[in-house]
């Protein structure tokens, strides 16, 4: 009898062990299914509320792509479905890609953050005071942002293609600085466009070739490239804007060859989360350089206002990246972009191993808020001590 009980006990123990193992297999799967359902439901809700033709998202947790999908359409002419592989111009998210390239050159000792921009871009005139790479990457250079009429009648200059970098920057380089470098904060895509010249001069490699060889391919960003209108790009989406009568129309044509570093790169939500992961795991940059890139560089600082009193910046400015705090009090690193009727954001919670990217092919669109909301689906609850 004792031997029978022993055999039963042994069988019971084996069953318990199997059940326990099965539990650990099933529970994460159920959790993943719940997260996926919640994310898709949220994207549908956002699309309905905003009128966006398509919305796509990708989520990478602890190095694993746990979500990549979209709702609606990547472009309306053929009603191509929006997916995680839909290619869109990411606008100013291009800026942080350029920052990664600059920080690689810093790590290699080829440039320093204190270098004057004229060391590398001699076509930029002497303004009587040094403008450093740090000034440019923290939007404290004094170089202006866009202004009305700068692209000529009907914006024709923004529609032509530039093969020559020095010619592409001529429409702003002669203008005086708005303030002494470092005195105020003023967002400037024109200033960021100068980083193309820094990368090419310091590395000896054309900017797109550099990005492909040292940033995109190592990070697994195989769908990322420059936005060149004449190229055939598989799964390229299209941006839209609301018309005055409430209908959705195609965004205005623009050739972004005048601003590759500031807002002229194509990517997908999948590629954007891979970029964040490649930063976090050390593929693109060492930990000391990442720490320097992600820390606040200009806090506090006043935001320059042309016609009104300067006010304190509402967020902390890292090198290209923005430092924000979510509703749960967690700090994250992010960058948004807008161009030609598209909106993009990449959000990085490095301490939690989570990277989220969101794109919508309509502008305006509250991309930061919705990207943060998707992150909350995957983040662990904040403990109340």
N, C-alpha and C positions, 0 to 999 in steps of 0.2 A: 504494500500500500504506500509506503514511504517512497518507493522508487517511482510509483505512478504519479504521486504528488510532485516529485522532483521533475519528472518529464513534463507535467502540466505547467509547473512553475517556469521551467525553461522555455516552453512554447509561449507562455504568456509574456515572458520577458522579451522574447524575440518579436512578438507581435507589437508590444509596447514600443520597442526600439524602432520597428518599421513605421508605426503610426507617428512617432515623434519625428522621424526623418521626413515622412510624407508631409507633416505639418509645415516643416521649414521650407519645403519645396512649394507647397500650395499657397501659403500665406503671402509671400512676396509676389506671386503671380496674380493673386486676387487684388493685392494692393496696386500692382502695376495696371491692371485692368481698370480699377477704380480711378486712378490718376489719369489714364488715357481718356476714359469716358468724361471725366470732369473737365479736362482740357478741351476736348472737342466741343462739349456743350458750351463752354465759356466762349470759344472762338465763334460759334454760331450766334451766341447772344450778342457778342461784340459786332459781328457783321450786320446783324439785324438792326442794332441800335445806331450804328454809324453810317450805314449805307455803303460800306466798302464792298467793291466787287469781289475781292478775295482777301483772306487773312491767313498767314502761315506762321507756324511756330515750331521750334525745336528745343528740346531740353536734354542736357547732358549732365548726368549725376555720377560722381565718382568714376569718371572716365568712360562711362557707358552712355550711348545715345538711347535714352528711354522714351523719347517721343519725337516724332517728326511727321507732320501732316499739315493739311490746310483745309479750308472750307471756301466755297465759292469758286471764283474764276481768276486765273492768272491774267487773262486778257479776254475781253468781251466779244471781239469780232468773231472768233471761232469757239467761244465759250470753253477754252482750255481749262481743265480743273487746276486749282491751286494746290500745290503740294510742298513738302519740305525741300524739294529740289528745284522749285521755281526760282529763276534768276531775276533779280531786280537790282537797280542801282541803289546802293545803301547810303547815298548822300554823305553826310559828315561822319558816318562810321568809318569812311575812308581815312579820316584824320588819325584815328588810333592805329590803323594799319601802318600809316606812314611813321607814326611815333615808334612803333615796334622796330621798323627799319633803322631809325635814328638811334635808338637805344642799343641795337646790335653794334652799330658803329662806335658808340660810346664804350661799350664793353670791350671792343677790339682796340681801343685807344686811338681810333682814327679821327674822332671828333670829341669835343667836350661841350657840356651844356652852356658853358660860359663863352663859347666862341661867337664872334661877331658874324652875322649872316653874310656880310660882304667878303668874308674869307672864302666862301664857297660860291656865292652868287654875285659876281662882279658887275652884272648888269643892274643890280639894285643900287641906286645912287646913294652917296654919302649923305646922311641926314644930320650930320654934326654931332652925333652921339651913337655909341655902340648899341645895336639891337642883337641880343643874344638868342641862341637857340632856345634857351629856357623861356625868354620873353615870348617868343613865338608860340611855343607849345603850352603856355599858360595864358594865352590871350592877353598879355600885358605889353605888347610891342608898341602900341600907339598907331600901328598901321590900320587904316580904315577897313570896314566891312563893305558890303555892296552899297551902291548909291543909285538913286533914280537916274536913268538916262545914260549911265556909263557905257552901255553896250551899243549906243548909237540909235538911230531911228528904228523903231519896231524891234529893238534888241537884236539887230542883224549880226553884231559881232559875236553874240553868244550862240549863233547858229552856224558859224564857219568852223572848219577844222584846223587845228594848229598842230603841225609836226615839230615846230621849233619852240622849245621851252621859253627862251628869252623873249621871243615875239609874243607868246601867250600871256606874259605878265605885264606887258607894257601899259595896259589901261589903268594901272593903279600905282606903279612904281614912282612916278614923278610927283605924286601928291604929297603935301606936307604931313608930318605926323600929327595926330590929334592930341597927343600928350607925350610927355617924356616917358620913355620905356620904364616899366615897373611902377609907375605912379598910380595907374588905374587898371581895371579889367574892362576889356571890350572885345566881344567875340569877333574874330576876323578870319574868314575863310581865305582872303587874299594873303594874309601873312602865312597861313599854313601851306599855301601853294608853293611858297619858296622852298619848302623842304624837299621838293623834287630835285632841285638843283643841288642841295646839300648831299643827298644820297648819291647822285650821279657823279659829282665832283670827288667826294671822299672815297667812293668804292670803285670808280672807273667803270661802272656797269649802268646801262640804261635802266631807268626807274622801273618799268614794268618787268624787265628781265630780272632785276634784283628782287622785286616782290615775289615773283614766281619761284625763283631759285631758293631764296633764303627765308621767306615767310610762308607763302601759300602752300607750296609742296611739302615742306617739313611738317606743317600743321595739318596736312590732309585736306586742305582747302582747294580741291581740284576743280571747282566750278567758279572760282574767283578770277577776275581779270580786270583790265581797263574797260570802260564803257565806250566802245568805238561803234558809232551807229552803222557803219558799213559792214561790220562783221556779222556773220551768221552765228547766232548763239542759241544752242538748243535749250528749250524750255524757258526762253526769255519771256518775262511778263511785261505788263504795260501799266503805266501810272495814269490815274484819272483825277479829275477835279469836279466839284459840283458847279453846275451852271446856275445863273440867276433865276431860271425857271424851275429849279429843283431837279433837273435831269443830270445825269453823269456824262461828261464829255472827256475826250482825250486831252491830256495835259499838253501844254505848249511845247513845240519842238525845241530842243536845245542840244548842242554838241558840247559835252563837258570836257573837251580836251584842254581848255584853259584852266582847269582845276582838278587834275587827277588826284593830287595829294589832299586837296580840301574837300572833294565831294564827287569824284569821278570814277569810282570803282564799282564793279558788279560783284554780287555774291548771293548766297542763299542762307536761309536760317541754319541749315545744317553746317555750312562752312563757318558761320559766325560763332556757333557754340564750340566748334573744333578749335577756333582761334583762342577762345577763352581758356579751353582746356590745355592747349599747348603752352599758354602763358603759365598756367597754374602748375603744370607738371615739369616745367623747366626745359621743354623742347626748344623754345624760341629764345629764351633769355635766362641767365642765371638768377638766383634768388636775390642777390644784392641789387641788381639792376631792376628787377621787377619791383622790389620794395621802393626804390627811388622813383620809378615810374608811377606807382600807385599812391604815393603819399601826397598829402596836401602841400602845395608849394606857395600859395598866396592866400592865406587865411589869417586874419581878416583882410579884406580889401574892398574899396569902393568901386562900384560899377559906373563907368563913365556914361554920362547922359549929355547929348548934344544941346538940348533945349530946356533941361530941367536939372534940379539938384542931384548930385551923385548919391547913390544909395548903396548900402552894404550888400554884397553878393549873398544870395540865399542858399548857396551850396558851396562845397569845398572843391577847389580846382587842383587836380593832379596834372600830370603831363599828358595833355590831350583828353584824359579820362575825367569824368565827373564822379565825385564821392557824395553819395546820398544815403539817407536813412529811411527804412521802410516803417510802416505803422507799428511793427513789433519792436522797433528800436534797433534793428540789425543794419549795420553799414554794408553797402554794396558799391561796386564799381560799375559804371555804365557809360554808354555813349549812344546818343540818338542821331538820326539823320533824316533829312528831308530833301527831295529833289524830284522834279518832273512828276509830281503826283504820286510819289511813294513815300512811305514812312518806315523807318527801321530802328530797332534798338537791340543792343546786346547788353545783358545784365549778368554780372559775375559776383557770386558769393564764394570767394576762394576758401574761406574757413569752413564752409559747408560742402565744398566740392560740387557746387551747382552752378551751371551756366545756362541762361535762357536767352533765346533770340526770338524776336517777333517782327513780322513785316506786314504791311497793309498797302494795297495799291490805290489809295486815295489820300488826298491831303486837303484840309487839315485832318488830323487823327491823333487822339491822345495816347500815343504809343508808349510813353514811359509808365503811365498808370496801368495800362493793360498788361504790359510786360511784367511789372512788379506783381500784379495779381496772379499771373500764371506761376511765377516763382513760389508764391505762397502755397500752391497746391502740392509742391514737392518738398518744401522745407519742413523740418521737424518743428513741432510746437516749441515756443519759447517757454522755458521753465520759469515759474514765478517762485523766487526764493524768499 
